[in-house]
Amino acid sequence: MRPSDRVSVVLAMRPARFEDHRFLGDKRNQRLYDLDDPELEQSVIDELMVAETFICFGPDTVEEARNRCYRFG
């Protein structure tokens, strides 16, 4: 593999206490965010943490988030 063939992906950093969670919801608009999504911007997570309007799901699955009426935005 040549250096020019490499692909770099920058993942958003997981918030403290959410290291073991993949999905995070915004209580204000019931949007669901996948913390493993490489297109998720860090600013979205930072804003959720500042506003304290986030929720995690147990079990940490899309199905559980949908059961609580959360959807990908």
N, C-alpha and C positions, 0 to 999 in steps of 0.2 A: 504494500500500500504506500503510495506516495503521500507526502505531507499535504499536497493540494487535494487529495481524495478524502481527507478526514472531514468528518462532520462534527461540529460541536453543538451541544445542546445545553442551555443554561436553564436549570429547573428553579422554580421559585423556592425560596427557603421556607421550610415548615415552621410555623409558629411554635414557641415553647409550649409544652403540654400537649402538642398535637403531632409529635414525632411518629406515633403509631397509627395515625388516622390518615386516610387518603381523601375523604370527602368532607367538605366544609360548607355549611349553608349560611346564607344571609337572611336573618329574621325579618328585615325590612321589606324585602321583595320576594322572599322564598326562592332565591336563586341558589343553585347548587354549583359548587366549584370542585374540580378535580385537582388536587395538589400535585398530581403526577403529570398534568398536562403541560407540555413544554411551551405552549402559547399563553399560558396564564401569566399575567404580569404581576410582579412583586408588589406593585402599588395597590392592586386590588386587595391583596391579603393585608397589607399594612393598614389600609383604610378600614377594613373590617375589625382589625385588632384595636385601633384607636376608638372606633365608634362602639365597640363592645356589643356588636349585633350579630355575633356568629354562633353557630351551633354545630356540634358534631353528632354523629349517628352511631347507634349501637344496635345491631351490628353495623360495621362500617361498609355498607353496600349501597349501590344505587337504588336497589329495591326498597330498602328501609327509608331512604330519603324520599322516594316517590310516595311511600305509604304516608309520609308526613307532608305531602303536597309540595315538595321541593322539586324544581326542574332546572336543567341546565339553561343558562341565560343566553 
